[in-house]
Amino acid sequence: MDLGRGIPRRCDCGAATVVLTSNTARNPGRRFYRCGAISGENHVFKWLDEAHDEEFVVVANKLVTMEQDLADIKADL
């Protein structure tokens, strides 16, 4: 499954994602996104901290593009 970058909002099955908290010994208290309908190999699973880091990069890149577009529009006026 290709999750793409950033926060997964929907699973490939169409279900919305939910945020849960790990209670494993390896990742106690670590939050993650998971398919809201079914857990398993073919459904969304992504650590929340990693998703948020990726989302920040995606949004920052969009902001840079928008700032450049605005500068281009201003230059054309």
C-alpha positions in Angstrom: 0.0 0.0 0.0 1.4 3.4 -1.0 0.5 5.9 1.7 2.0 8.9 0.1 3.4 11.7 2.2 1.8 13.4 5.1 -1.2 12.6 7.2 -3.3 9.6 5.9 -6.9 10.7 6.0 -8.4 7.7 4.3 -7.4 4.1 3.8 -7.4 2.6 0.3 -10.6 0.7 1.4 -12.3 4.1 1.7 -12.6 4.1 5.5 -11.4 7.2 7.4 -8.3 6.8 9.5 -8.3 6.9 13.3 -5.6 7.8 15.8 -4.7 5.1 18.3 -2.0 4.8 20.9 0.4 1.9 21.0 0.7 -0.1 24.2 3.5 -2.4 23.0 6.8 -2.7 25.0 8.7 -1.4 22.0 6.6 1.7 21.3 4.7 2.5 24.6 2.4 5.5 24.3 3.4 6.2 20.6 0.4 7.3 18.6 -0.4 6.1 15.1 -2.9 6.3 12.3 -4.8 3.2 11.3 -7.7 2.3 9.1 -10.9 3.0 11.0 -12.6 -0.2 9.7 -10.0 -3.0 9.6 -6.4 -3.4 10.7 -4.1 -5.5 8.6 -1.5 -5.7 6.0 -3.5 -4.0 3.2 -4.8 -1.2 5.3 -3.3 2.1 6.5 -0.8 2.1 9.4 1.5 5.1 9.9 3.2 6.5 13.0 1.7 9.9 13.9 5.0 11.6 14.5 6.4 10.5 11.1 3.1 11.6 9.3 3.2 15.0 10.9 6.9 15.5 9.9 6.0 14.6 6.3 2.9 16.9 6.4 5.0 19.8 7.5 7.3 19.3 4.5 4.3 19.0 2.1 2.7 22.2 3.5 6.0 24.1 3.5 6.6 23.2 -0.1 3.1 24.4 -1.0 3.7 27.6 0.8 7.0 28.3 -1.2 5.1 27.6 -4.4 2.3 29.9 -3.5 4.7 32.7 -2.5 6.5 32.4 -5.8 3.2 32.4 -7.7 2.1 35.6 -5.8 5.5 37.2 -6.6 5.0 36.4 -10.3 1.5 37.9 -10.3 2.7 41.0 -8.6 5.5 41.4 -11.1 2.9 41.2 -13.9 0.8 44.0 -12.5 
